[in-house]
Amino acid sequence: MPKPHLLLLAALLAAFGVSHYADRIDPYFLDVLTGIGINVILAVSLNLVNGYTGQFSLGHAGFMAVGAYLSAAVTVFAGPKLLGEDGGTSLQQGSLFFAALVVGGLSAAFAGLLVGVPSLRLKGDYLALVTLGFGEIIRVIFQNVEVLGGALGLNGIPAFTTIFWVLAFVAITIFVVLCLVHSTYGRGFLATHDDEIASEAVGLDTTRYKIVAFVVSAFFAGIAGGLYGHFKLTITPTGFDFTKSIEIVVMVILGGMGNTIGVVLAAVLLTLLPEVLRPIAEYRMILYSFLLIVLMILRPQGLFNFKFGKVKL
């Protein structure tokens, strides 16, 4: 089997190849593909916490909001000063966008650390309630920060998100999560998931493993938020509410908890399904919800919960 870093390099080259021919792709399909990529990043990163580590977070949209707003703040407020009146070269724009995404990701990771340290000593429903409360707090904060648009949202965000950036970060997210989980250190996540009491009995600091998973997951949620903001060009607090967190959780559950490939496929399916049902728009959400109920009854372990040989990806 090829080494992981070679697969990552191949994926980045493929992303570059797709972006090279992006102008030949129908804009609608390109928008849908971009949306799929952003949802894959969100679902795979949440799967690290909910699937591999066995926790239950309902605040992923909050981390996404932190990344979206702070990365957009960098490009909106600092961009004109750094790029000049002519908008700068493509290299300068790319460098600014990458820096903005890193700022958004690190900010979300710091928020994840602030939430994780006190809350990850809790378990089950209690942790879900704490993370849900955090997501709502973040939404209300951004709703009342006037410099970031307040309740009306932040407008005028430059259109820096391209299919290359999205596919590249999809590849990086999957690579990091899989390498982390299947590393010697990452086995602590799986041990925490399987039996937290037994793990602590043999000397594992399960709280530390949960915090690390939470911070890494929040970082990539922030990256996804930055890509989302520079794709939609306007962001509002209502776009990162409880419903958004539930959408991401559904992708993880439907794909199979602790199954990266399955979660990717579920993210693709649940992004395409509303588009397929668009011709019957008045019944779309009813059918969408009904199909989810049927799938969860027939496949409670996840629609795509399968193994390759002896390895569960």
N, C-alpha and C positions, 0 to 999 in steps of 0.2 A: 504494500500500500504506500502511495507517495507520502512524503513527510508533510506535516501540517503547514510548515512555512512555504513549501512549494505550492500547495493547494491555495494558500492565501495569495501568493504572487500571481498564480493563474487566474484567480477570481478578480484581482485588481486589473490585470491586463484585459480580461473580458469586459470589465466595467468601462475601461477606456475605449475598447472597441465599440461597445454599444453607444457610448456618448459621441463617438466620431460620426456615427450614422444617425444620430438623434433627429437631425433636421429632415430625415426621410420618413420618420415615424409619424403617424397621425397624432396631432396634439392631444386628442382625447385619450388615446391609448397610452401616450406618454404620461399624462396626468395620473391615470389609473395605476400605471407601473410605479410611479413615484410614491403614490399613496400606499401601495403594497409594501414597498421597501421600508417606508417609515414605520408601518405597523409591524413588520417583521422585527425591526430593531427593538421596538417597544415590547413585543411579546417574548422574544428570546431573552431580553434582559430581565423581565419580570420572572421568567421561568427559572432563572438562577436562584431567586428567593423562594417563590411559591412551589416550584417543582423539585429542584435539587436539594434545597436546604430544608424544605418542609414547613416553611412559615406561611402566613397568609396576609399579604399586604393589599390594601385597597387604596393606596395613596400614590400610585404610579403617575397619574395625571398631574399631581402636584409637582413632582420632579420634572416632568415634561414642561410644565408651565415655567418653572425656574429657568430651565435651559432656553426656552423660547424667548422669554422676555429679556434675559440678560444678554444673550447673544445678539438679539435684535437691537438692544440698547447700544452695543458696541458698534454695529454697522451703521445705525441711524445717526448717532450723536458724534462718534469718533470718525466714521467713514469719510464724510466730506472734508474734514481737516487733513486726514492722512492721504486721501486719494486726489485731492485738489478739485478744481472746478471741472476739469475734463473727465473726471471719473477714474482716472488711472488706467494702467494697462491690465490685461487679463491676469498676468502674474501677480500684480499688486492686489487686484480684487480677490484672487484665489487665496493669497496669503492672509488678507484681512478676514476673509470668510472662515478660513481654517482656525485662525486665532480666536474669532468670535465663537466658533463651535467649541473650542477647548475651554474658553471662559464659561460658556453655558454649561458644559459637562462638569467642569470642576465645581462650579457653583451648586449644581444639583447634587454632586457627590458630597459637598460640605453640608448641604441641607439633609442629605441622607444620614450623615454622621450625627448631626444634631438630633435627628429623630431616633436614630437607631440606638444610640448609647443608652438613653433612659427607657426606651420602649421594648427593645428586643429581649429583655429579661421576662417579658410577658409571653404568653402562648395563646394560640388558637383565636377564639373570638375576641379576646381582650386586645391582642395585637392588631386584629382587623379594625377594631373600633378606633384605636389610637392612630393608625395610618389613615383611616378615613377622615378623622378629625384634622389631621395634618393637611391633607389635600384641600379640605374646605378652608382652613386658615390661610393657606397660600393663595387660594382663589380670591378670598376677601381682601387680603393685603394688596394684591395687584389691582383689585377693583377700586381701591381707595388711594393709589399712588398716582397723582395727577400727572407727574412728569412722564409716566409711562402710558398715558392716555386714560387712566381711570376706568370707569365703567364702559366708556365708548371704545376702549381698546387702543392699541398702538398701530398707527397707519404709516404708510410710506416706507415700509421695509423693502430694501433692495432685493431684486430677484436673483439671488446668488445660488440658490439650490438648483443643481442640474442632476440628470440621471447618473452621471459619474459619481458625484458626491454621495448620492443615496446608495447606489450599489456598492461603492467602496466601503461605506460604513456598515452596510449589511454584512459584507464579507468579514470585516474586522470584528464586528460584534460576535458573530458565530464562532470565529476563530478563537477569540479571547475566552468566551464562555466554555467552549469544548476543551480547550487546552487547560483552563483553570480547573474544571471539574475532574478531568482525567489525570491531573498531576498528583503528585504525592500530597501536596498541601490540600488540594481540592477534595481528597478523600474525606477530609474532615467535614465538608458540607454533607456528603452522603451519609457519614456516620451520624451526624446531627439529625438528619432526616429520618434515619432508620430507628434509632433509639437514643434519645438525648440523655436519658439518665445513665444508660450503660456507657455512653461516650464520656460523660463526666467522671464516671467511676474509674475509667482507665487513664484519666489525666488530661482529656481534651477540654480546652476552654471553649465550650460551645457558643457562649455569648460572643467571643471574638470572631468565630467563624461566621456567625449570623450577621455581625456588623460588617465584616469584609464583603460578604455577599450583597448586603443591602447597599453599601457604598458603590460597589462596582455596578450594580443594577441601576442605581440612581444616576451614575455618570452617563451611561448609555441612553437612559431616558432623557437626560438633558441634551445629549447630542441629537436625539430624535426630535426634541422640541425645537432646537435651533434649525434643523432641516425643515421642519414643518412651518415655522414662522417665515423663513425666507422662500418658501414655496407658495404659501397662501398670501403673502405680502401684507397681511393684516391679521392681528391676533386680538382676541377678546377674552376676558376671564371666563365667560360662559363656555368657551371651547375646551376648558380643562376641568370640567365639573365631575361630579360623582359618576355620571353616565359614561364618561370617557374611560375612567378607571375600570368600570365594569366591563366595557367592551374588550379591554386588554386582558382582563382576567378570564373572560369567556374564551378568548383565543388560546390561552394557556391550558385551560381545562379541556377544551374540545380537542386540542392537539395531543393531549396526554401529558400529565404532570411529569417533569423530569425527562422529557423526550424532545430534544432540540429540533430534530428533523420534522417530527410531527407538529410541533408548535409553528414552525415555518409554514408548513402546508396549511394549517388551520388559519394562520394570518392571511395567507393568499386567498383561501376560500371565503373567509368572512369579509374580506375587502371586495371581492368580486361579486358576492351574492347580492348585495343591495343594488349593484349596477345591472345585474341580470334581471332583477325584478323591477327596474325602473319603468318599463312600459306599462306596468300596472301600479303606478305610484300610489294610488289611494289605498291599495291593499298591501303595499310592500312591507311595511313594518309588521303587520299582522302575520303575513306568511313567513317573514324572516324569524319572528319569535316562535312561531309554530314549528318551523324546521329545526330550530335549536332545541326545543323541548323534545321532539321526536328523536333527534340524534343523541341527546343525553340519556333518554330512556333506553334506546337500543344499544348505545355504546357508552356506558357510564365511565369506563376506564379511559375514554378518549377515542376519537374517531381514527386517529393515526398513531395509536400506541402500539408500536411494533418494534422488533429487534432485528438487527443485522447480525446473523450468526449468534454469538454469545454476548455481543456488545449492544447496549441500549444507548443510542445517540441522543 
